[in-house]
Amino acid sequence: MKKLDEQDLLDLKKEITDKKTKASELKGELKTLTDLLKNSYNSKTKEEAIKKLKELGKQIESFEKRIKKQTAELIEKYNL
């Protein structure tokens, strides 16, 4: 196994410092996203937010079907 010289140790120290900085940044991003889930979707977890998004998707599909049906009825009624 190779002995570590002073430069190797300095490089490792810098890499560790960089990783700590990146970890702090990611923790901040996680906090921001968690707050967004809580505020925008009134959800405490990712799973709750996903469930609510699926429910919203179903509502959108239902609205789209109603719009298409009503549009077809109007076209038929007014011979458009």
C-alpha positions as semicolon CSV with decimal commas, in nm:
position;residue;x (nm);y (nm);z (nm)
1;M;0,000;0,000;0,000
2;K;0,128;0,344;-0,096
3;K;0,228;0,581;0,182
4;L;0,039;0,907;0,183
5;D;0,254;1,213;0,147
6;E;0,163;1,566;0,252
7;Q;-0,003;1,648;-0,082
8;D;-0,216;1,333;-0,068
9;L;-0,334;1,431;0,279
10;L;-0,412;1,785;0,165
11;D;-0,606;1,648;-0,131
12;L;-0,805;1,418;0,099
13;K;-0,874;1,706;0,337
14;K;-1,004;1,919;0,048
15;E;-1,220;1,632;-0,079
16;I;-1,368;1,581;0,268
17;T;-1,438;1,954;0,299
18;D;-1,602;1,958;-0,045
19;K;-1,819;1,657;0,048
20;K;-1,926;1,823;0,374
21;T;-2,021;2,137;0,182
22;K;-2,219;1,934;-0,073
23;A;-2,395;1,745;0,209
24;S;-2,496;2,076;0,368
25;E;-2,628;2,204;0,036
26;L;-2,831;1,887;-0,016
27;K;-2,974;1,911;0,336
28;G;-3,083;2,267;0,254
29;E;-3,246;2,152;-0,069
30;L;-3,423;1,871;0,115
31;K;-3,556;2,119;0,370
32;T;-3,677;2,348;0,091
33;L;-3,854;2,062;-0,089
34;T;-4,006;1,934;0,235
35;D;-4,139;2,282;0,310
36;L;-4,278;2,302;-0,044
37;L;-4,461;1,971;0,005
38;K;-4,608;2,095;0,330
39;N;-4,712;2,435;0,196
40;S;-4,817;2,357;-0,160
41;Y;-4,973;2,015;-0,116
42;N;-5,044;2,021;0,258
43;S;-4,841;1,700;0,278
44;K;-4,590;1,589;0,535
45;T;-4,434;1,315;0,325
46;K;-4,351;1,247;-0,037
47;E;-4,603;0,963;-0,035
48;E;-4,886;1,194;0,075
49;A;-4,796;1,442;-0,200
50;I;-4,790;1,166;-0,462
51;K;-5,130;1,042;-0,346
52;K;-5,274;1,394;-0,372
53;L;-5,122;1,443;-0,718
54;K;-5,279;1,116;-0,834
55;E;-5,617;1,231;-0,698
56;L;-5,578;1,561;-0,883
57;G;-5,491;1,369;-1,200
58;K;-5,812;1,169;-1,168
59;Q;-6,011;1,489;-1,120
60;I;-5,852;1,640;-1,431
61;E;-5,940;1,329;-1,633
62;S;-6,297;1,350;-1,508
63;F;-6,322;1,718;-1,605
64;E;-6,176;1,645;-1,949
65;K;-6,437;1,372;-2,009
66;R;-6,719;1,605;-1,902
67;I;-6,589;1,881;-2,129
68;K;-6,566;1,644;-2,427
69;K;-6,916;1,509;-2,360
70;Q;-7,068;1,853;-2,324
71;T;-6,884;1,977;-2,633
72;A;-7,020;1,684;-2,834
73;E;-7,372;1,758;-2,705
74;L;-7,340;2,123;-2,808
75;I;-7,212;2,027;-3,153
76;E;-7,503;1,789;-3,200
77;K;-7,760;2,031;-3,059
78;Y;-7,652;2,326;-3,273
79;N;-7,535;2,128;-3,579
80;L;-7,184;2,271;-3,562
